[in-house]
Amino acid sequence: MHWLFSWRRLRELGVIGLNARNAGAIMGHNPRAAFPLVDDKILMWELCRRVGLPTPETRAIFQTHGDLKFLEESLTASPEGVIKPSRGAGGRGVMVFFGAAPGGYRRADGRVISTEYIRQHLSDILSGLHSMGAKPDRAILQQRVGVHPALARISDTGTPDIRVLIHCGVPAMAMLRLPTLESNGRANLHQGGVGVGVDLKTGTTTQAVWRGHRIDRHPDTGEPIPGLVIPDWPDVLELSVRAARATGLGYLGVDVVLDHDRGPLLLEANARPGLAIQMANGQGLAHRLKRIAGGQGY
């Protein structure tokens, strides 16, 4: 009886599952030909350069194992950075480091990793250990954007980002993703980050979830999460809409990070965005997608 009640309640809230997302939103609005563009972070970065979408600075691209001979030079020039597999997903293979330290480079948890450790990690990426389909991949080293001062009190272990879900060119739902010590500086929920619901009209944080449970305070800092106004909110939404338009996809998750000087920057896009955004907001997507399809906006 409890299961039936839960199912009915989820339906009332408009919560959708993977089947509904895949059959309705993704298959109905995302041309297959456009998937490779957003599945590859380097291709997406190149698109952003062509159409003028701001992104974090790219410091190096490693295409073959032979390129690893330039690693020390790249790290010296960029002692704070983020290494990503070009075709990774869910935060797998992402490595964040916070500056040079005796013996190597400092991680979010204070641990120091050596240049050789980073070299091996990059070699694993190039071999396909972290890529979709376990196929040989490329790696990208990007600028680590610092934490915006307005968000510093609820994020002292890494840079938060904002996931905006775009449907038919209109923002449908958004969440702020906060790194934790567990996630080691990464904002991905799969890695232990916190998902925070955001009111689309005001950019104000509403509620939060962590590891499937509702929370009101950041698990590391103890700071309250609801009621924070995200800076440059209209610009965040505008950038997300522009990114969706550039990709040609009708259902897209756009990840944005806030730079204090440059404003919102596009991190990446996802043609198969996860559904945890519903938990973060305490609301389902079905009703919002229906309103947007009917021309009523969000």
Buried (B, 14 or more C-beta within 10 A) or exposed (E): EEEEEEEEEBEEBBBBEEEBBEEBBBEEBBEEEBBEBBBBBBBBBEBBEEEEBBBBEBBBBBBEEEBBEEBEEBBEEBBBBBBBBBBBBBBBBBBBBBEBBEEBBBBBEEEBBEBEEBBEBBBBBBBBBBBBEEEBBBBBBBBBBBBBEBBEBBBBBBBBBBBBBBBBEBBBBBBBBBBBBBBBBBBBBEBBBBBBBBBBEEBBBBBBBBEEEEBEBBBBBEBBBEEBEBBBBEBBBEBBBBBBEBBEBBBBBBBBBBBEEEBBBBBBBBBBBBBBBBBBBBBBBBBBBEBBBEEEEB
